[in-house]
Amino acid sequence: MAFININGREIEVDEDGFMVNFDDWDEEVAAAMAAVDGIPVLTGDHWKVINYLRDYYRHFQIAPMIRKLCKETGFTLKYIYELFPSGPAKGACRVAGLPKPTGCV
């Protein structure tokens, strides 16, 4: 495993940059992960997606299907890709501190 340094904190990540420990996440980590993905500022819409992903994962221990993510946030898949250019699985889940979703390439 590898580590990334975020303001002096060592965060363990897998080979694809997904966090290993869900509980190491905080808003500072999210902002740093987003910046790596070319997202300079997390807006309210970003946080709506991030918080939904984290709540869903906390409850079910798996990332939601994309269709459910769109339905529950009210955002189209196209708009989620505008928020997270690398996509809902690779981008949004990574910023939200979830492990790499199954089926994610």
N, C-alpha and C positions, 0 to 999 in steps of 0.2 A: 504494500500500500504506500501511497504518497501522502504528503502533507502540504497544505497551503497555509501561508501566514497572513492573517488578517488582523492588522493592528496589534501585533505581538502575540496573538493567539494562534496556536497550531491546530488546524482543522484537518482531520484525516479524510482523504478522498480516495475513490477507486481510480482505476486507470483511465476512466472517462470523465473524471472531475466531479462525480456525484459524491455527496457526503456519505460517510459510512455510519455515523451516529446521528440519528434524527434529532436528538436532544442538544447537539452542539450548535444548532441553528439559532440565529437571532436576526433582527432587521439589519444589523451591520453586515452580517455574513451575506444576507440576500443582496444588499446593495453592491457588495464586492463581486459576488457571482454575476450579477446583472452587468456590471461594468465590463467584466471579461467578455460578455456576450455582446458588447456594443450598445448596451442600454444605459445611458448616462444618469437617468432619473427614473425612479419608480413612481408612477402616478397612482391615483386612486384605483384606476381600472387594473393596473398591475397587481396591486394589493388585494383586490377582490378575487382575482384568480389565485394568487399565492395563498391567501387565507383559506379559500375553498379547498385547494389541494391539500394543505396541511391538516385541516379539520377532517377531510375525508380519509386521509391516510391514518390519522390518529385513531379513527373509529374502525376502519376495515383492514389496516395494515397492507394496503395496496393502493396504487394510484387509480383514480376513476377512469372509466372509458371516456374517450374524447367527446363522444356524443352527450354523455351525462354532464361533463364539464361545461359544454356549450349551453345545454338546457338550464342548468342550475345557475350559471352566471348571467345568462341572457345575452351572451356574446356569440357572434358567428365565429366559425372556425377561421375565416379570413381575418377577422379582427384580432383573434388570439395570435395569429401569425404576425400581425402588425405589432402587437405588444411584445411578443417573444419570437423574433425572426428565425430562431433555430427550432421553433415548434413547441407545441404543448408538452410533449414527452421529454425531449432532450433539453429544451430551454426552460420552460416554466417549472417543470419538476425539479430541475437542477437548482434553480434560483430559490425554490421553495424548500430545499433541503431534503427532498425525498430521495430514496435510493433509485438507481436506474430502473425504470419500469420494464417489466418483462415484455419482450417483443420490440424493444427500442433498439434500433441499429446504431 
